[in-house]
Amino acid sequence: MSPPAISVLGLVEQTLRLILNREGASLAALRDQLTQLREMVSLPPTNWCWPDDFPDSSENPHRYYALRAVIQPQWPELGFYDMVGLSAAITPDTVEVGDDLDDLADLVKDLSEAVQLTSIDLPGGLSWLRFTADTHWGDHVDDLVRHLNAIVASSADWKG
């Protein structure tokens, strides 16, 4: 396994542990981890090469809800928010609602699939990781990091 592949996979596994088992980590630590993950995963080339028979877990909605149920108690301060104002206040004027827990559940699902695939096909797993970053979970991370930046900044303002 190449050093960059080891680094990316290590970061993926570290991110999964952080999301699923917070262990006192701050929202700033989550933001920083997600930012680093997004940057590292954009490094491998875009050579799509996973096996055709690799199972797609998006067909199992129960897994999504189970992940969400595990993540919510770990990050109770996260949830629905106004994507324009980045506030937790959802009003009749709210145009678009974000959901941090959905972002984290989708991220865990996609990262877990990549880890599963890398255990049997390293190039395919890295390819899957990059593909899902470009087509799915990367958007979730971008939304989540944007919201976490606002929360971290407002809590710093409140303390200071």
Secondary structure, DSSP 8 states (H G I E B T S, - for coil): --HHHHHHHHHHHHHHHHHH--TT--HHHHHHHHHHHHHHHTSS-------TT---GGG-HHHHHHHHHHHHHHSTT-SEEETTT--S---TT---EEEHHHHHHHHHHHHHHHHHHHTT-HHHHHHHHHHHIIIIIHHHHHHHHHHHHHHHHHHHHHH-
